[in-house]
Each structure stands twice: as C-alpha cells, then as structure tokens.
Amino acid sequence: MKYVRCMRAKAGLKDYPDPKLSGYLDWSKIDALVDPKGKGEEYKGGKDGVCAPELRAAMNLEPERDAQKDYESMLAHAKCMRENGVSEFANPTMSGGNVLPGGEANPTDPSMDRDSPAYKKAREACADKLLEGLDGMQ
C-alpha cells in the first residue's frame, strides 16, 4: 500500500488501483491508466522514478517464486493466446534459472495491438492460465 499511496500522491496518478487481496498489483487496472503517449511511468514507479524506492521495497516483500512453475504457467498462457488468435505471441524462456516472459517478440518494436478486440478477447480467455502475480509480466 505504501507504493500505491506514493503513486497516487507523488506520481500524480490519483486513480492508481489498490492491490489485489493477495498483495499483488492489479495489472489489468494499471494497464487502463497507461498514457499511450507516455514512457510507461505507470509501470516504473512514476515519472523520473519518484516511487521507485517504494516499488523496490514492495518487490522485496513478494514471496519466493518457483521458476519452473512460473515458466509452465507462462508457456500454457502463450499457447492459449496463440490458439485464441494472437499468432505472434512468443513463448517464455528460461535463462540461468530465471523465467523471461513471452508475449511481444520484440518489445522495442511492438507488433501486437494490445487494444484490439481480438487481443483483449484472447487475454480474457487465457487469464486463468497465469499463476497469481504473473498477470503483468507477459
């Protein structure tokens, strides 16, 4: 909640959503706040990282994750997204025991329209494939 309060007060995002009861951020609601002309400050602790210390502190409180289970969850999600019409949705990968999310094959040059009805429909159909806390990763 300290991070959320900071994003509302210092970052100026008065509608920044409360976290889920599990403590994880609600990425679907955060996505709705993102300024398409901005630089993704809504994901990075506000403009110039004004809330970055609070974000790091919150991330340090997250429970230890099982990388293999996370990978399997993301892989099932990627497969589901492709089966539901988002053919270019890339698989996650494992590197050094860490999971690298799938999704956009080249994030620096996005090709998927996340606002399209087809993408939104696939996200909804595949939401249950992702474990809690992974919904904002891919």
Beta strands, then each sheet from edge to edge (+ up, - down):
strand 1: 93-95
strand 2: 98-100
sheet 1: 1+ 2-
end
